[in-house]
Amino acid sequence: MDEIPQTQTVALVRELGGSVEFREGYPVPTPGSNEVLAKVLYTGVCQSDLHTKNGTAAGADGNPITKIKLPHVGGHEGVGQIVALGPNCDPDLKVGGLVGIRFASRICRRCEFCLAGTEQYCVKGTNHLHHEDGSFQQYIALDADNLTILPDDIDPKVIGPVLCAGVTAYKAVLNANIRAGNWLVVVGAGGGLGHLAVQYAKAQGALVIGVDAADKRDFVLGLGATEFIDFTSTDPVQRVHEITGLGAHAVVVTAGSAKAFAHPRDLAALESNPSVLFPTFTSSTAWTLGLALRERILSLPPTQRKPALISITLTGGSEPHVIFQCATEPGTVADNEVWVRRKRNTVLRWGVSSWLMRQKMLSSSGAEASEVEAAFVRKFALTSTGGGGAADEFAIHGGAFPIRVRGVDGIVGVVVVSGLKQEDDHQVVVETVREVIAKM
């Protein structure tokens, strides 16, 4: 390891709105307790660095950011190599390891935000954009407890922007709660954030629809997008519904224009009538809903009532988590379990009730009721090995309904009834959901 100099060259901003000065003789920091000193190998330049330099930086509330350290060394897309350890560092930290120099510099690790994993909201947090010198220097001191440790085999030339644009795009895709086979629209798919969002979503198994200008088509499709829409010549809302049949499961907007935010909810398929949105949904809510469904089914007239299976699951993990399941009375069959799984899968993949999916397929395909299952299989290229042309893992009979919570994006669970006539399954679920919500 080379000897650490006492001074270095930095890109310095002395006053907001002023020019950038390349200054020599700037002190190399000495790592304090639980800090590391890293030699900066590469750094990217983010547009927010330019806003800070120009004095045009604004917060999430739109108000100007005025608490900026001056003189200031910017940069938060850097890659460095540890060259020295301060006192009290974790013994697992080694000189020579690669580290990322990102936006956040220090957090308290004690407030409710930090403890919940949302440290970006830490009230005592500092960052390299406004409060501490960043990666536009040759050496930087970093908090060892808030360190971004990088793999040794990573290419430091290209990883810098991932620490800003990449993390932003990844969190957006993560928060979309998509599953393999879900449709995700990325608006601005060919841009700095968008092209990364396309790749993250593709890696998670999503079917990506990229929206951008025509000159980005080949680039976006080359990243793995399933479809591309030129917003300058095509109505994105109409085209998304033509492609998906029902609308996308989620939309990630990465373009910076106001127009890009005009129709994201129109691109998505939502059953969001207030009467079927829960104020909250817990295991206790599921128990109340499940018992109410059983009571409702048992009260049906003899011409409608049949032994039925009720199943309520939560989403969020790799597999749905069953929190309520019961038979209404003796007489259910093993096939009911299969129908529950297939109808639940439909809700999880397309984000709407199995009954709505059926009505959409009847409308869009022009198929007769007896042929709609086969049309469904053809449209979405589903596997069908049984008789009748139905999908092996999906069903568009009534009875499966998405559980949504007011103010929460995406589906938090699925309620399924199997055993009645399909139109009765759907009606019983929707009416009971509304009754339970009305009492909450």
C-alpha positions as CSV (number, residue, x, y, z in Angstrom):
1,M,0.0,0.0,0.0
2,D,1.4,3.4,-0.9
3,E,2.3,5.9,1.8
4,I,-0.5,8.2,2.8
5,P,0.2,11.8,1.9
6,Q,-0.6,14.7,4.2
7,T,-2.4,16.8,1.5
8,Q,-4.4,16.1,-1.6
9,T,-6.2,17.7,-4.6
10,V,-9.9,18.3,-4.3
11,A,-12.7,19.8,-6.4
12,L,-13.9,22.6,-4.1
13,V,-17.0,24.9,-4.1
14,R,-16.4,28.0,-2.0
15,E,-19.8,29.6,-2.5
16,L,-23.1,28.5,-3.9
17,G,-23.4,29.5,-7.5
18,G,-19.7,29.8,-7.9
19,S,-17.3,27.8,-10.0
20,V,-15.5,24.6,-9.1
21,E,-11.9,25.1,-8.0
22,F,-9.3,22.3,-8.2
23,R,-7.3,23.0,-5.1
24,E,-4.1,21.4,-4.1
25,G,-2.8,21.2,-0.6
26,Y,-6.2,20.3,1.0
27,P,-5.6,18.2,4.2
28,V,-6.0,14.5,4.0
29,P,-8.3,13.6,6.9
30,T,-7.1,11.4,9.8
31,P,-9.6,8.6,10.6
32,G,-11.2,9.0,14.0
33,S,-12.7,6.4,16.3
34,N,-14.6,3.8,14.3
35,E,-13.7,5.5,11.0
36,V,-11.7,4.2,8.0
37,L,-9.7,6.2,5.5
38,A,-10.3,5.3,1.9
39,K,-8.4,6.3,-1.2
40,V,-10.9,7.4,-3.9
41,L,-10.3,5.3,-7.1
42,Y,-13.3,6.4,-9.2
43,T,-16.3,8.7,-8.9
44,G,-19.4,9.6,-10.8
45,V,-21.0,13.0,-11.1
46,C,-24.7,13.3,-10.2
47,Q,-27.0,16.1,-11.3
48,S,-27.7,16.8,-7.6
49,D,-24.0,17.7,-7.3
50,L,-24.6,20.4,-9.9
51,H,-27.7,21.6,-8.1
52,T,-25.8,21.9,-4.8
53,K,-23.0,23.7,-6.5
54,N,-25.4,26.1,-8.3
55,G,-27.4,26.8,-5.1
56,T,-30.6,25.3,-6.7
57,A,-30.9,22.2,-4.5
58,A,-34.3,21.5,-3.1
59,G,-35.7,19.1,-0.6
60,A,-38.6,16.7,-1.0
61,D,-40.9,19.5,0.1
62,G,-39.7,21.7,-2.8
63,N,-38.1,24.2,-0.5
64,P,-34.4,25.2,-1.0
65,I,-31.8,23.4,0.9
66,T,-29.8,26.1,2.7
67,K,-27.8,24.1,5.3
68,I,-24.8,23.3,3.1
69,K,-21.3,23.1,4.4
70,L,-19.0,25.7,2.7
71,P,-16.5,25.4,1.4
72,H,-17.7,22.0,0.1
73,V,-16.3,19.0,-1.6
74,G,-19.1,17.2,-3.4
75,G,-19.5,13.7,-4.8
76,H,-21.5,10.7,-3.6
77,E,-21.0,8.1,-6.4
78,G,-17.5,7.0,-5.4
79,V,-15.5,3.8,-5.1
80,G,-12.5,3.7,-2.7
81,Q,-10.0,1.4,-1.2
82,I,-9.4,1.3,2.5
83,V,-5.9,2.4,3.3
84,A,-6.1,3.0,7.1
85,L,-8.3,2.1,10.0
86,G,-9.0,4.4,12.9
87,P,-9.2,3.2,16.6
88,N,-12.0,0.9,17.7
89,C,-12.9,-0.4,14.2
90,D,-14.4,-3.9,13.7
91,P,-11.6,-6.4,13.4
92,D,-13.2,-7.8,10.3
93,L,-12.5,-4.6,8.4
94,K,-9.3,-5.0,6.4
95,V,-6.9,-2.5,4.7
96,G,-7.2,-3.0,0.9
97,G,-11.0,-3.7,0.8
98,L,-13.2,-1.8,-1.6
99,V,-15.9,0.5,-0.2
100,G,-18.7,2.6,-1.7
101,I,-18.9,6.4,-1.1
102,R,-22.6,7.0,-1.3
103,F,-25.1,9.8,-0.4
104,A,-25.6,9.0,3.3
105,S,-22.6,9.5,5.4
106,R,-23.7,9.0,9.1
107,I,-26.8,7.9,10.9
108,C,-27.7,7.7,14.6
109,R,-28.7,4.0,14.5
110,R,-31.0,4.6,17.4
111,C,-34.1,6.4,16.2
112,E,-37.3,4.6,15.0
113,F,-36.4,5.2,11.4
114,C,-32.9,3.6,11.7
115,L,-34.3,0.7,13.7
116,A,-36.9,0.1,11.1
117,G,-34.4,0.0,8.2
118,T,-35.5,3.3,6.8
119,E,-32.4,5.2,7.9
120,Q,-32.7,7.6,5.0
121,Y,-35.2,9.4,7.2
122,C,-32.9,9.6,10.3
123,V,-33.4,13.0,11.9
124,K,-29.7,13.2,12.8
125,G,-28.5,11.8,9.5
126,T,-25.8,13.5,7.4
127,N,-24.7,13.1,3.8
128,H,-21.9,13.8,1.4
129,L,-24.0,16.1,-0.7
130,H,-24.6,18.8,1.9
131,H,-22.9,18.1,5.2
132,E,-19.6,16.3,4.7
133,D,-16.9,16.2,2.0
134,G,-17.6,13.6,-0.6
135,S,-15.8,11.7,-3.3
136,F,-14.4,14.6,-5.3
137,Q,-11.2,14.3,-3.4
138,Q,-8.3,11.7,-3.3
139,Y,-8.9,10.5,0.3
140,I,-12.0,10.4,2.4
141,A,-12.8,9.4,6.0
142,L,-15.9,7.2,6.4
143,D,-18.1,6.0,9.3
144,A,-17.2,2.3,9.8
145,D,-20.7,1.6,11.1
146,N,-22.4,3.0,7.9
147,L,-19.9,1.5,5.4
148,T,-20.8,0.2,2.0
149,I,-18.5,-2.8,1.6
150,L,-18.1,-3.9,-2.0
151,P,-17.1,-7.3,-3.4
152,D,-13.4,-7.6,-4.2
153,D,-14.2,-8.8,-7.8
154,I,-16.4,-5.9,-8.7
155,D,-15.3,-3.5,-11.4
156,P,-14.7,-0.1,-9.6
157,K,-14.9,1.8,-12.9
158,V,-18.6,1.1,-13.4
159,I,-20.1,0.6,-9.9
160,G,-20.0,4.3,-8.8
161,P,-23.4,5.3,-10.3
162,V,-25.1,2.2,-8.8
163,L,-24.5,3.8,-5.4
164,C,-26.9,6.6,-6.3
165,A,-29.0,6.0,-9.4
166,G,-28.8,2.3,-8.9
167,V,-30.0,2.3,-5.3
168,T,-32.8,4.7,-6.2
169,A,-34.0,2.5,-9.1
170,Y,-33.6,-0.7,-7.0
171,K,-35.7,0.7,-4.1
172,A,-38.5,1.7,-6.5
173,V,-38.6,-1.8,-8.0
174,L,-38.4,-3.4,-4.6
175,N,-41.3,-1.2,-3.3
176,A,-43.4,-2.2,-6.3
177,N,-43.8,-5.7,-4.7
178,I,-43.7,-7.4,-8.1
179,R,-43.6,-11.2,-8.6
180,A,-42.2,-13.2,-11.4
181,G,-44.6,-12.9,-14.4
182,N,-46.0,-9.5,-13.2
183,W,-46.2,-6.6,-15.6
184,L,-44.1,-3.6,-14.6
185,V,-44.1,-0.3,-16.6
186,V,-40.9,1.8,-16.4
187,V,-41.5,5.4,-17.6
188,G,-38.2,6.9,-18.8
189,A,-36.8,3.4,-19.4
190,G,-33.8,4.6,-21.4
191,G,-32.6,7.1,-18.9
192,G,-30.0,7.0,-16.1
193,L,-32.4,5.6,-13.5
194,G,-34.8,3.9,-15.9
195,H,-32.3,1.6,-17.6
196,L,-31.3,0.3,-14.2
197,A,-34.9,-0.2,-13.2
198,V,-35.5,-2.3,-16.3
199,Q,-32.6,-4.6,-15.4
200,Y,-33.6,-5.0,-11.8
201,A,-37.2,-5.8,-12.7
202,K,-36.1,-8.3,-15.3
203,A,-33.8,-10.0,-12.8
204,Q,-36.8,-10.4,-10.5
205,G,-38.8,-12.1,-13.3
206,A,-41.0,-9.2,-14.2
207,L,-42.4,-8.6,-17.7
208,V,-41.2,-5.1,-18.3
209,I,-42.8,-2.5,-20.5
210,G,-40.4,0.4,-21.2
211,V,-41.8,3.8,-22.1
212,D,-39.5,6.4,-23.7
213,A,-38.8,8.1,-27.0
214,A,-38.4,6.1,-30.2
215,D,-34.6,6.4,-30.2
216,K,-34.3,4.4,-27.0
217,R,-36.3,1.4,-28.3
218,D,-33.3,-0.9,-29.2
219,F,-31.4,0.0,-26.1
220,V,-34.4,-0.7,-23.7
221,L,-35.3,-3.9,-25.5
222,G,-31.7,-5.0,-25.4
223,L,-31.7,-4.6,-21.6
224,G,-34.5,-7.3,-21.4
225,A,-37.7,-5.3,-21.6
226,T,-40.6,-7.4,-23.0
227,E,-42.3,-4.5,-24.7
228,F,-41.5,-0.9,-25.7
229,I,-43.8,2.1,-26.1
230,D,-42.8,5.3,-27.9
231,F,-44.7,7.9,-25.9
232,T,-44.3,10.5,-28.6
233,S,-46.5,8.6,-31.1
234,T,-48.6,6.2,-28.9
235,D,-51.0,6.7,-26.0
236,P,-49.1,4.7,-23.3
237,V,-52.2,4.1,-21.2
238,Q,-54.1,2.5,-24.1
239,R,-51.1,0.6,-25.3
240,V,-50.3,-0.8,-21.8
241,H,-53.9,-2.1,-21.5
242,E,-53.7,-3.6,-25.0
243,I,-50.5,-5.5,-24.0
244,T,-51.5,-6.7,-20.6
245,G,-55.3,-7.0,-21.0
246,L,-55.9,-5.5,-17.5
247,G,-53.2,-3.0,-16.9
248,A,-49.8,-3.3,-15.2
249,H,-49.2,-4.5,-11.7
250,A,-47.0,-1.5,-10.9
251,V,-45.5,1.6,-12.5
252,V,-42.1,3.0,-11.8
253,V,-41.6,6.6,-13.0
254,T,-38.0,7.6,-13.5
255,A,-38.4,10.6,-15.9
256,G,-38.1,14.0,-14.4
257,S,-40.9,15.8,-16.2
258,A,-44.4,16.5,-14.7
259,K,-46.0,14.9,-17.8
260,A,-44.5,11.5,-16.8
261,F,-46.4,11.5,-13.6
262,A,-49.7,12.4,-15.2
263,H,-51.1,8.8,-15.7
264,P,-49.2,6.2,-13.7
265,R,-52.3,5.0,-11.9
266,D,-54.2,4.8,-15.2
267,L,-51.5,2.3,-16.4
268,A,-52.1,0.0,-13.4
269,A,-55.0,-2.2,-12.8
270,L,-56.6,-1.4,-9.4
271,E,-59.8,-2.5,-7.7
272,S,-59.6,0.5,-5.4
273,N,-63.2,1.5,-4.6
274,P,-63.1,2.8,-1.0
275,S,-65.8,0.3,0.0
276,V,-63.3,-2.6,-0.5
277,L,-60.2,-0.9,1.0
278,F,-59.3,-2.0,4.5
279,P,-58.1,0.7,6.9
280,T,-55.7,-2.0,8.2
281,F,-55.3,-5.7,7.8
282,T,-53.9,-8.0,10.5
283,S,-54.3,-11.6,11.5
284,S,-57.2,-10.5,13.7
285,T,-58.8,-8.9,10.7
286,A,-58.3,-12.1,8.7
287,W,-60.0,-14.1,11.5
288,T,-63.0,-11.7,11.6
289,L,-63.3,-11.8,7.8
290,G,-63.0,-15.6,7.6
291,L,-65.6,-16.2,10.3
292,A,-68.0,-13.7,8.6
293,L,-67.6,-15.5,5.3
294,R,-68.4,-18.9,6.9
295,E,-71.5,-17.4,8.5
296,R,-72.6,-15.8,5.3
297,I,-72.1,-19.0,3.3
298,L,-74.0,-21.1,5.8
299,S,-76.9,-18.7,5.7
300,L,-77.3,-19.0,1.9
301,P,-80.5,-20.7,0.6
302,P,-80.3,-24.4,-0.2
303,T,-80.1,-23.7,-3.9
304,Q,-76.9,-21.8,-3.5
305,R,-75.3,-23.3,-0.4
306,K,-72.6,-25.9,-0.9
307,P,-69.6,-27.1,1.2
308,A,-66.9,-24.5,0.6
309,L,-63.3,-23.8,1.5
310,I,-62.3,-20.3,2.7
311,S,-58.6,-19.3,2.6
312,I,-57.0,-16.0,3.4
313,T,-53.3,-15.4,2.8
314,L,-50.8,-12.5,3.3
315,T,-48.3,-11.6,0.6
316,G,-44.8,-10.3,1.1
317,G,-42.7,-13.4,1.4
318,S,-41.4,-15.8,-1.2
319,E,-44.6,-17.8,-0.8
320,P,-48.1,-16.7,0.3
321,H,-48.6,-17.1,4.1
322,V,-51.9,-18.7,5.1
323,I,-53.4,-17.0,8.1
324,F,-57.0,-18.3,8.0
325,Q,-58.4,-21.4,6.3
326,C,-61.5,-23.5,7.1
327,A,-64.2,-25.6,5.5
328,T,-67.7,-24.2,6.0
329,E,-69.1,-27.7,6.6
330,P,-68.3,-31.4,5.9
331,G,-68.2,-32.3,2.2
332,T,-65.4,-30.3,0.7
333,V,-63.1,-32.2,-1.7
334,A,-59.4,-32.2,-2.4
335,D,-60.1,-30.3,-5.7
336,N,-61.2,-27.3,-3.6
337,E,-57.5,-26.9,-2.5
338,V,-56.4,-26.9,-6.1
339,W,-58.9,-24.3,-7.1
340,V,-57.9,-22.1,-4.1
341,R,-54.3,-22.2,-5.2
342,R,-55.1,-21.5,-8.9
343,K,-57.4,-18.6,-8.2
344,R,-55.0,-17.1,-5.7
345,N,-52.2,-17.3,-8.2
346,T,-54.3,-15.3,-10.7
347,V,-54.8,-12.5,-8.2
348,L,-51.1,-12.4,-7.3
349,R,-49.9,-12.3,-10.9
350,W,-52.5,-9.9,-12.4
351,G,-53.4,-7.9,-9.4
352,V,-57.2,-8.1,-9.8
353,S,-59.9,-10.5,-8.7
354,S,-60.3,-13.7,-10.6
355,W,-63.8,-12.7,-11.5
356,L,-62.7,-9.4,-13.0
357,M,-60.0,-11.2,-15.0
358,R,-62.7,-13.5,-16.4
359,Q,-64.9,-10.5,-17.4
360,K,-61.9,-8.8,-19.0
361,M,-61.0,-11.9,-21.0
362,L,-64.6,-12.4,-22.1
363,S,-64.7,-8.8,-23.3
364,S,-61.2,-8.6,-25.0
365,S,-61.1,-12.0,-26.6
366,G,-64.7,-12.3,-27.8
367,A,-64.7,-15.9,-26.7
368,E,-67.8,-17.7,-25.5
369,A,-67.9,-18.6,-21.8
370,S,-67.0,-22.2,-22.6
371,E,-63.9,-21.1,-24.5
372,V,-62.6,-18.3,-22.3
373,E,-60.2,-20.5,-20.3
374,A,-58.5,-21.6,-23.5
375,A,-58.4,-17.9,-24.7
376,F,-56.8,-17.0,-21.3
377,V,-54.1,-19.7,-21.8
378,R,-53.3,-18.5,-25.3
379,K,-53.2,-14.8,-24.5
380,F,-50.6,-15.2,-21.7
381,A,-48.8,-18.3,-23.0
382,L,-49.7,-20.4,-19.9
383,T,-49.1,-24.1,-19.4
384,S,-52.1,-26.3,-20.0
385,T,-51.7,-30.0,-19.7
386,G,-55.2,-31.0,-18.5
387,G,-58.4,-31.4,-20.4
388,G,-60.6,-28.5,-21.4
389,G,-57.7,-26.1,-22.2
390,A,-57.6,-24.6,-18.7
391,A,-54.3,-23.3,-17.2
392,D,-52.5,-25.6,-14.8
393,E,-51.6,-23.0,-12.3
394,F,-54.2,-20.2,-12.8
395,A,-58.0,-20.0,-12.8
396,I,-60.3,-17.2,-13.8
397,H,-63.4,-18.4,-12.0
398,G,-64.9,-16.1,-9.4
399,G,-64.0,-16.3,-5.7
400,A,-60.5,-14.8,-5.3
401,F,-60.3,-11.2,-4.4
402,P,-57.3,-8.9,-3.6
403,I,-56.9,-7.5,-0.1
404,R,-55.9,-3.9,-0.3
405,V,-55.2,-1.4,2.6
406,R,-55.9,2.3,2.3
407,G,-52.7,4.2,1.6
408,V,-50.6,1.1,0.9
409,D,-49.6,0.4,-2.7
410,G,-50.0,-3.1,-4.0
411,I,-51.8,-6.2,-2.6
412,V,-51.3,-7.2,1.0
413,G,-53.2,-10.5,0.8
414,V,-55.8,-12.6,-1.0
415,V,-59.1,-14.0,0.1
416,V,-60.5,-17.0,-1.7
417,V,-63.8,-18.9,-1.5
418,S,-64.0,-22.2,-3.5
419,G,-67.0,-24.5,-3.7
420,L,-70.0,-22.4,-4.7
421,K,-71.0,-21.4,-8.2
422,Q,-68.3,-19.0,-9.4
423,E,-70.6,-16.0,-9.6
424,D,-71.8,-16.8,-6.0
425,D,-68.2,-17.2,-4.8
426,H,-67.4,-13.7,-6.1
427,Q,-70.6,-12.0,-4.8
428,V,-70.2,-13.6,-1.3
429,V,-66.6,-12.4,-1.0
430,V,-67.2,-8.8,-2.2
431,E,-70.3,-8.3,-0.1
432,T,-68.7,-9.8,3.0
433,V,-65.5,-7.7,2.6
434,R,-67.7,-4.5,2.4
435,E,-69.6,-5.5,5.5
436,V,-66.5,-6.2,7.5
437,I,-64.9,-2.9,6.4
438,A,-68.0,-0.9,7.2
439,K,-67.8,-2.2,10.8
440,M,-64.1,-1.3,11.3
